[in-house]
Amino acid sequence: MQKRIQNELNFGKWIETDTRGRIYFFEIKGKLGWKAKYLKEVDKDEITIKFWQEIYNEKDLLVEIHEKYPIDKGHIKLL
């Protein structure tokens, strides 16, 4: 239960998944209207399954994904 409390404090927002896990997330806004969204998916026991970053442009379009865990795949540009 301690992991869940820590994740809730660190991320602030989350959605429940179909498998009783959660996807935690928070956003950071950039100076030019872009934003970075950090997401962490955990199972029902709060064990991390996946951690990634999404980059959105000033039109709120997803332009880049960077999956960091379980394997760092580097930045993948979508537009």
Biopython code that builds the backbone (N, CA, C, O; Angstrom):
import numpy as np
from Bio.PDB.StructureBuilder import StructureBuilder

atoms = [
    (1, "MET", "N", (0.814, -1.196, 0.000)),
    (1, "MET", "CA", (0.000, 0.000, 0.000)),
    (1, "MET", "C", (0.862, 1.267, 0.000)),
    (1, "MET", "O", (0.443, 2.307, -0.508)),
    (2, "GLN", "N", (2.047, 1.174, 0.563)),
    (2, "GLN", "CA", (2.947, 2.325, 0.613)),
    (2, "GLN", "C", (3.340, 2.794, -0.790)),
    (2, "GLN", "O", (3.455, 3.995, -1.033)),
    (3, "LYS", "N", (3.548, 1.840, -1.719)),
    (3, "LYS", "CA", (3.904, 2.197, -3.092)),
    (3, "LYS", "C", (2.785, 2.997, -3.745)),
    (3, "LYS", "O", (3.047, 3.954, -4.474)),
    (4, "ARG", "N", (1.545, 2.611, -3.487)),
    (4, "ARG", "CA", (0.398, 3.314, -4.073)),
    (4, "ARG", "C", (0.347, 4.760, -3.561)),
    (4, "ARG", "O", (0.133, 5.689, -4.340)),
    (5, "ILE", "N", (0.539, 4.942, -2.289)),
    (5, "ILE", "CA", (0.522, 6.291, -1.710)),
    (5, "ILE", "C", (1.639, 7.131, -2.301)),
    (5, "ILE", "O", (1.429, 8.295, -2.641)),
    (6, "GLN", "N", (2.821, 6.551, -2.425)),
    (6, "GLN", "CA", (3.960, 7.275, -2.995)),
    (6, "GLN", "C", (3.695, 7.656, -4.450)),
    (6, "GLN", "O", (3.991, 8.780, -4.854)),
    (7, "ASN", "N", (3.140, 6.736, -5.244)),
    (7, "ASN", "CA", (2.824, 7.037, -6.643)),
    (7, "ASN", "C", (1.759, 8.132, -6.740)),
    (7, "ASN", "O", (1.857, 9.020, -7.587)),
    (8, "GLU", "N", (0.755, 8.071, -5.883)),
    (8, "GLU", "CA", (-0.287, 9.100, -5.893)),
    (8, "GLU", "C", (0.295, 10.470, -5.571)),
    (8, "GLU", "O", (-0.079, 11.465, -6.192)),
    (9, "LEU", "N", (1.197, 10.527, -4.613)),
    (9, "LEU", "CA", (1.830, 11.804, -4.252)),
    (9, "LEU", "C", (2.746, 12.315, -5.361)),
    (9, "LEU", "O", (2.752, 13.508, -5.664)),
    (10, "ASN", "N", (3.521, 11.411, -5.966)),
    (10, "ASN", "CA", (4.476, 11.821, -6.998)),
    (10, "ASN", "C", (3.799, 12.263, -8.296)),
    (10, "ASN", "O", (4.254, 13.214, -8.932)),
    (11, "PHE", "N", (2.733, 11.594, -8.693)),
    (11, "PHE", "CA", (2.109, 11.870, -9.986)),
    (11, "PHE", "C", (0.861, 12.740, -9.888)),
    (11, "PHE", "O", (0.637, 13.584, -10.756)),
    (12, "GLY", "N", (0.056, 12.557, -8.868)),
    (12, "GLY", "CA", (-1.109, 13.415, -8.677)),
    (12, "GLY", "C", (-2.359, 13.004, -9.429)),
    (12, "GLY", "O", (-3.464, 13.263, -8.954)),
    (13, "LYS", "N", (-2.223, 12.367, -10.593)),
    (13, "LYS", "CA", (-3.367, 11.952, -11.398)),
    (13, "LYS", "C", (-3.156, 10.518, -11.866)),
    (13, "LYS", "O", (-2.024, 10.071, -12.054)),
    (14, "TRP", "N", (-4.265, 9.805, -12.052)),
    (14, "TRP", "CA", (-4.170, 8.441, -12.539)),
    (14, "TRP", "C", (-5.518, 7.988, -13.078)),
    (14, "TRP", "O", (-6.561, 8.584, -12.808)),
    (15, "ILE", "N", (-5.454, 6.899, -13.859)),
    (15, "ILE", "CA", (-6.673, 6.236, -14.324)),
    (15, "ILE", "C", (-6.534, 4.761, -13.971)),
    (15, "ILE", "O", (-5.431, 4.216, -13.963)),
    (16, "GLU", "N", (-7.640, 4.133, -13.686)),
    (16, "GLU", "CA", (-7.665, 2.700, -13.381)),
    (16, "GLU", "C", (-7.658, 1.925, -14.700)),
    (16, "GLU", "O", (-8.291, 2.339, -15.671)),
    (17, "THR", "N", (-6.944, 0.806, -14.732)),
    (17, "THR", "CA", (-6.925, -0.040, -15.926)),
    (17, "THR", "C", (-7.896, -1.211, -15.745)),
    (17, "THR", "O", (-8.389, -1.454, -14.644)),
    (18, "ASP", "N", (-8.161, -1.924, -16.823)),
    (18, "ASP", "CA", (-9.066, -3.078, -16.779)),
    (18, "ASP", "C", (-8.532, -4.210, -15.900)),
    (18, "ASP", "O", (-9.302, -5.038, -15.413)),
    (19, "THR", "N", (-7.234, -4.243, -15.701)),
    (19, "THR", "CA", (-6.601, -5.323, -14.945)),
    (19, "THR", "C", (-6.375, -4.942, -13.477)),
    (19, "THR", "O", (-5.571, -5.574, -12.792)),
    (20, "ARG", "N", (-7.070, -3.923, -12.997)),
    (20, "ARG", "CA", (-6.996, -3.420, -11.623)),
    (20, "ARG", "C", (-5.688, -2.692, -11.334)),
    (20, "ARG", "O", (-5.393, -2.380, -10.180)),
    (21, "GLY", "N", (-4.909, -2.424, -12.362)),
    (21, "GLY", "CA", (-3.712, -1.617, -12.208)),
    (21, "GLY", "C", (-4.061, -0.151, -12.396)),
    (21, "GLY", "O", (-5.231, 0.231, -12.374)),
    (22, "ARG", "N", (-3.039, 0.657, -12.580)),
    (22, "ARG", "CA", (-3.230, 2.093, -12.789)),
    (22, "ARG", "C", (-2.214, 2.625, -13.779)),
    (22, "ARG", "O", (-1.141, 2.052, -13.968)),
    (23, "ILE", "N", (-2.579, 3.741, -14.411)),
    (23, "ILE", "CA", (-1.623, 4.525, -15.184)),
    (23, "ILE", "C", (-1.572, 5.892, -14.523)),
    (23, "ILE", "O", (-2.539, 6.653, -14.558)),
    (24, "TYR", "N", (-0.431, 6.189, -13.922)),
    (24, "TYR", "CA", (-0.210, 7.483, -13.278)),
    (24, "TYR", "C", (0.370, 8.437, -14.312)),
    (24, "TYR", "O", (1.061, 8.005, -15.234)),
    (25, "PHE", "N", (0.093, 9.744, -14.166)),
    (25, "PHE", "CA", (0.668, 10.692, -15.112)),
    (25, "PHE", "C", (0.720, 12.097, -14.521)),
    (25, "PHE", "O", (-0.020, 12.437, -13.598)),
    (26, "PHE", "N", (1.619, 12.900, -15.086)),
    (26, "PHE", "CA", (1.667, 14.339, -14.816)),
    (26, "PHE", "C", (2.235, 15.036, -16.037)),
    (26, "PHE", "O", (2.917, 14.421, -16.857)),
    (27, "GLU", "N", (1.946, 16.335, -16.151)),
    (27, "GLU", "CA", (2.376, 17.119, -17.314)),
    (27, "GLU", "C", (3.268, 18.271, -16.896)),
    (27, "GLU", "O", (3.133, 18.841, -15.813)),
    (28, "ILE", "N", (4.189, 18.593, -17.800)),
    (28, "ILE", "CA", (5.048, 19.770, -17.639)),
    (28, "ILE", "C", (4.879, 20.607, -18.893)),
    (28, "ILE", "O", (5.066, 20.114, -20.005)),
    (29, "LYS", "N", (4.527, 21.864, -18.718)),
    (29, "LYS", "CA", (4.333, 22.760, -19.861)),
    (29, "LYS", "C", (5.631, 23.484, -20.182)),
    (29, "LYS", "O", (6.333, 23.964, -19.292)),
    (30, "GLY", "N", (5.937, 23.552, -21.487)),
    (30, "GLY", "CA", (7.132, 24.243, -21.949)),
    (30, "GLY", "C", (6.850, 25.701, -22.251)),
    (30, "GLY", "O", (5.699, 26.136, -22.217)),
    (31, "LYS", "N", (7.882, 26.447, -22.543)),
    (31, "LYS", "CA", (7.773, 27.887, -22.791)),
    (31, "LYS", "C", (7.090, 28.221, -24.116)),
    (31, "LYS", "O", (6.476, 29.282, -24.232)),
    (32, "LEU", "N", (7.179, 27.353, -25.106)),
    (32, "LEU", "CA", (6.654, 27.648, -26.434)),
    (32, "LEU", "C", (5.318, 26.953, -26.720)),
    (32, "LEU", "O", (4.931, 26.805, -27.879)),
    (33, "GLY", "N", (4.620, 26.529, -25.671)),
    (33, "GLY", "CA", (3.320, 25.903, -25.851)),
    (33, "GLY", "C", (3.353, 24.390, -25.946)),
    (33, "GLY", "O", (2.307, 23.742, -25.968)),
    (34, "TRP", "N", (4.547, 23.827, -26.003)),
    (34, "TRP", "CA", (4.658, 22.373, -26.022)),
    (34, "TRP", "C", (4.491, 21.847, -24.604)),
    (34, "TRP", "O", (4.581, 22.609, -23.641)),
    (35, "LYS", "N", (4.245, 20.536, -24.471)),
    (35, "LYS", "CA", (4.177, 19.947, -23.141)),
    (35, "LYS", "C", (4.723, 18.528, -23.169)),
    (35, "LYS", "O", (4.681, 17.846, -24.194)),
    (36, "ALA", "N", (5.231, 18.102, -22.035)),
    (36, "ALA", "CA", (5.710, 16.735, -21.844)),
    (36, "ALA", "C", (4.779, 16.067, -20.840)),
    (36, "ALA", "O", (4.440, 16.647, -19.809)),
    (37, "LYS", "N", (4.379, 14.862, -21.150)),
    (37, "LYS", "CA", (3.518, 14.091, -20.259)),
    (37, "LYS", "C", (4.282, 12.836, -19.862)),
    (37, "LYS", "O", (4.724, 12.076, -20.724)),
    (38, "TYR", "N", (4.439, 12.617, -18.559)),
    (38, "TYR", "CA", (5.128, 11.446, -18.038)),
    (38, "TYR", "C", (4.082, 10.455, -17.545)),
    (38, "TYR", "O", (3.175, 10.826, -16.799)),
    (39, "LEU", "N", (4.205, 9.195, -17.959)),
    (39, "LEU", "CA", (3.226, 8.169, -17.629)),
    (39, "LEU", "C", (3.924, 6.938, -17.061)),
    (39, "LEU", "O", (4.999, 6.539, -17.508)),
    (40, "LYS", "N", (3.278, 6.357, -16.070)),
    (40, "LYS", "CA", (3.812, 5.155, -15.427)),
    (40, "LYS", "C", (2.671, 4.168, -15.256)),
    (40, "LYS", "O", (1.686, 4.461, -14.578)),
    (41, "GLU", "N", (2.802, 2.990, -15.873)),
    (41, "GLU", "CA", (1.786, 1.956, -15.742)),
    (41, "GLU", "C", (2.239, 0.937, -14.705)),
    (41, "GLU", "O", (3.369, 0.451, -14.754)),
    (42, "VAL", "N", (1.354, 0.618, -13.767)),
    (42, "VAL", "CA", (1.653, -0.363, -12.728)),
    (42, "VAL", "C", (0.565, -1.433, -12.703)),
    (42, "VAL", "O", (-0.558, -1.202, -13.151)),
    (43, "ASP", "N", (0.916, -2.607, -12.173)),
    (43, "ASP", "CA", (-0.084, -3.666, -12.016)),
    (43, "ASP", "C", (-0.837, -3.474, -10.702)),
    (43, "ASP", "O", (-0.647, -2.468, -10.018)),
    (44, "LYS", "N", (-1.686, -4.429, -10.348)),
    (44, "LYS", "CA", (-2.519, -4.300, -9.154)),
    (44, "LYS", "C", (-1.695, -4.250, -7.868)),
    (44, "LYS", "O", (-2.186, -3.779, -6.842)),
    (45, "ASP", "N", (-0.444, -4.730, -7.910)),
    (45, "ASP", "CA", (0.452, -4.703, -6.751)),
    (45, "ASP", "C", (1.395, -3.503, -6.779)),
    (45, "ASP", "O", (2.331, -3.425, -5.984)),
    (46, "GLU", "N", (1.143, -2.559, -7.705)),
    (46, "GLU", "CA", (1.942, -1.339, -7.866)),
    (46, "GLU", "C", (3.356, -1.615, -8.369)),
    (46, "GLU", "O", (4.261, -0.814, -8.136)),
    (47, "ILE", "N", (3.553, -2.730, -9.051)),
    (47, "ILE", "CA", (4.838, -3.035, -9.684)),
    (47, "ILE", "C", (4.839, -2.360, -11.055)),
    (47, "ILE", "O", (3.889, -2.511, -11.823)),
    (48, "THR", "N", (5.902, -1.617, -11.361)),
    (48, "THR", "CA", (5.981, -0.885, -12.614)),
    (48, "THR", "C", (6.071, -1.838, -13.801)),
    (48, "THR", "O", (6.917, -2.731, -13.846)),
    (49, "ILE", "N", (5.172, -1.620, -14.762)),
    (49, "ILE", "CA", (5.156, -2.392, -16.002)),
    (49, "ILE", "C", (5.821, -1.594, -17.116)),
    (49, "ILE", "O", (6.583, -2.138, -17.916)),
    (50, "LYS", "N", (5.526, -0.304, -17.158)),
    (50, "LYS", "CA", (6.018, 0.542, -18.241)),
    (50, "LYS", "C", (6.114, 1.982, -17.748)),
    (50, "LYS", "O", (5.286, 2.433, -16.957)),
    (51, "PHE", "N", (7.135, 2.702, -18.224)),
    (51, "PHE", "CA", (7.290, 4.120, -17.941)),
    (51, "PHE", "C", (7.688, 4.806, -19.238)),
    (51, "PHE", "O", (8.632, 4.372, -19.899)),
    (52, "TRP", "N", (6.975, 5.886, -19.619)),
    (52, "TRP", "CA", (7.274, 6.555, -20.866)),
    (52, "TRP", "C", (6.923, 8.035, -20.798)),
    (52, "TRP", "O", (6.232, 8.498, -19.890)),
    (53, "GLN", "N", (7.424, 8.755, -21.791)),
    (53, "GLN", "CA", (7.208, 10.194, -21.920)),
    (53, "GLN", "C", (6.562, 10.456, -23.273)),
    (53, "GLN", "O", (6.946, 9.870, -24.284)),
    (54, "GLU", "N", (5.574, 11.345, -23.273)),
    (54, "GLU", "CA", (4.934, 11.776, -24.512)),
    (54, "GLU", "C", (5.160, 13.276, -24.671)),
    (54, "GLU", "O", (5.036, 14.031, -23.706)),
    (55, "ILE", "N", (5.488, 13.705, -25.881)),
    (55, "ILE", "CA", (5.702, 15.119, -26.179)),
    (55, "ILE", "C", (4.583, 15.590, -27.104)),
    (55, "ILE", "O", (4.321, 14.977, -28.139)),
    (56, "TYR", "N", (3.929, 16.683, -26.721)),
    (56, "TYR", "CA", (2.839, 17.277, -27.495)),
    (56, "TYR", "C", (3.261, 18.660, -27.971)),
    (56, "TYR", "O", (3.892, 19.410, -27.227)),
    (57, "ASN", "N", (2.910, 19.000, -29.217)),
    (57, "ASN", "CA", (3.264, 20.317, -29.741)),
    (57, "ASN", "C", (2.258, 21.371, -29.291)),
    (57, "ASN", "O", (1.364, 21.080, -28.495)),
    (58, "GLU", "N", (2.401, 22.596, -29.800)),
    (58, "GLU", "CA", (1.538, 23.706, -29.398)),
    (58, "GLU", "C", (0.087, 23.523, -29.823)),
    (58, "GLU", "O", (-0.802, 24.205, -29.313)),
    (59, "LYS", "N", (-0.157, 22.595, -30.763)),
    (59, "LYS", "CA", (-1.526, 22.285, -31.207)),
    (59, "LYS", "C", (-2.092, 21.084, -30.458)),
    (59, "LYS", "O", (-3.151, 20.566, -30.813)),
    (60, "ASP", "N", (-1.387, 20.645, -29.427)),
    (60, "ASP", "CA", (-1.763, 19.507, -28.589)),
    (60, "ASP", "C", (-1.782, 18.187, -29.362)),
    (60, "ASP", "O", (-2.554, 17.282, -29.044)),
    (61, "LEU", "N", (-0.927, 18.089, -30.377)),
    (61, "LEU", "CA", (-0.773, 16.852, -31.142)),
    (61, "LEU", "C", (0.427, 16.076, -30.607)),
    (61, "LEU", "O", (1.485, 16.656, -30.363)),
    (62, "LEU", "N", (0.264, 14.774, -30.426)),
    (62, "LEU", "CA", (1.354, 13.925, -29.969)),
    (62, "LEU", "C", (2.398, 13.828, -31.080)),
    (62, "LEU", "O", (2.094, 13.344, -32.171)),
    (63, "VAL", "N", (3.623, 14.282, -30.816)),
    (63, "VAL", "CA", (4.660, 14.316, -31.840)),
    (63, "VAL", "C", (5.838, 13.379, -31.548)),
    (63, "VAL", "O", (6.626, 13.077, -32.444)),
    (64, "GLU", "N", (5.959, 12.924, -30.306)),
    (64, "GLU", "CA", (7.110, 12.101, -29.959)),
    (64, "GLU", "C", (6.797, 11.261, -28.723)),
    (64, "GLU", "O", (6.101, 11.713, -27.815)),
    (65, "ILE", "N", (7.318, 10.038, -28.699)),
    (65, "ILE", "CA", (7.189, 9.145, -27.549)),
    (65, "ILE", "C", (8.587, 8.654, -27.186)),
    (65, "ILE", "O", (9.405, 8.360, -28.057)),
    (66, "HIS", "N", (8.841, 8.574, -25.895)),
    (66, "HIS", "CA", (10.109, 8.025, -25.423)),
    (66, "HIS", "C", (9.798, 6.990, -24.339)),
    (66, "HIS", "O", (9.567, 7.339, -23.181)),
    (67, "GLU", "N", (9.797, 5.711, -24.733)),
    (67, "GLU", "CA", (9.594, 4.642, -23.760)),
    (67, "GLU", "C", (10.909, 4.434, -23.029)),
    (67, "GLU", "O", (11.945, 4.204, -23.653)),
    (68, "LYS", "N", (10.864, 4.516, -21.696)),
    (68, "LYS", "CA", (12.080, 4.454, -20.891)),
    (68, "LYS", "C", (12.228, 3.154, -20.115)),
    (68, "LYS", "O", (13.345, 2.757, -19.781)),
    (69, "TYR", "N", (11.116, 2.484, -19.825)),
    (69, "TYR", "CA", (11.154, 1.254, -19.047)),
    (69, "TYR", "C", (10.058, 0.336, -19.547)),
    (69, "TYR", "O", (8.951, 0.826, -19.771)),
    (70, "PRO", "N", (10.268, -0.926, -19.737)),
    (70, "PRO", "CA", (11.364, -1.744, -19.243)),
    (70, "PRO", "C", (12.637, -1.653, -20.085)),
    (70, "PRO", "O", (13.719, -1.972, -19.593)),
    (71, "ILE", "N", (12.525, -1.222, -21.346)),
    (71, "ILE", "CA", (13.712, -1.048, -22.188)),
    (71, "ILE", "C", (13.676, 0.371, -22.736)),
    (71, "ILE", "O", (12.651, 0.824, -23.246)),
    (72, "ASP", "N", (14.798, 1.064, -22.629)),
    (72, "ASP", "CA", (14.871, 2.422, -23.152)),
    (72, "ASP", "C", (14.980, 2.341, -24.672)),
    (72, "ASP", "O", (16.003, 1.923, -25.214)),
    (73, "LYS", "N", (13.907, 2.748, -25.347)),
    (73, "LYS", "CA", (13.857, 2.669, -26.809)),
    (73, "LYS", "C", (14.225, 3.981, -27.478)),
    (73, "LYS", "O", (14.192, 4.082, -28.704)),
    (74, "GLY", "N", (14.573, 4.981, -26.693)),
    (74, "GLY", "CA", (14.930, 6.272, -27.265)),
    (74, "GLY", "C", (13.696, 7.015, -27.752)),
    (74, "GLY", "O", (12.572, 6.541, -27.588)),
    (75, "HIS", "N", (13.910, 8.174, -28.346)),
    (75, "HIS", "CA", (12.813, 9.016, -28.826)),
    (75, "HIS", "C", (12.318, 8.503, -30.177)),
    (75, "HIS", "O", (13.111, 8.225, -31.077)),
    (76, "ILE", "N", (11.007, 8.384, -30.305)),
    (76, "ILE", "CA", (10.387, 7.979, -31.560)),
    (76, "ILE", "C", (9.512, 9.139, -32.033)),
    (76, "ILE", "O", (8.498, 9.458, -31.412)),
    (77, "LYS", "N", (9.914, 9.763, -33.135)),
    (77, "LYS", "CA", (9.160, 10.892, -33.673)),
    (77, "LYS", "C", (7.973, 10.394, -34.477)),
    (77, "LYS", "O", (8.104, 9.487, -35.298)),
    (78, "LEU", "N", (6.817, 10.992, -34.236)),
    (78, "LEU", "CA", (5.596, 10.587, -34.907)),
    (78, "LEU", "C", (5.214, 11.549, -36.032)),
    (78, "LEU", "O", (4.578, 11.136, -37.002)),
    (79, "LEU", "N", (5.585, 12.799, -35.920)),
    (79, "LEU", "CA", (5.302, 13.803, -36.954)),
    (79, "LEU", "C", (6.576, 14.443, -37.437)),
    (79, "LEU", "O", (6.539, 15.313, -38.307)),
]
sb = StructureBuilder()
sb.init_structure("model")
sb.init_model(0)
sb.init_chain("A")
sb.init_seg("    ")
for serial, (resi, resn, name, xyz) in enumerate(atoms, 1):
    if name == "N":
        sb.init_residue(resn, " ", resi, " ")
    sb.init_atom(name, np.array(xyz, "f"), 0.0, 1.0, " ", f" {name:<3s}", serial, name[0])
structure = sb.get_structure()
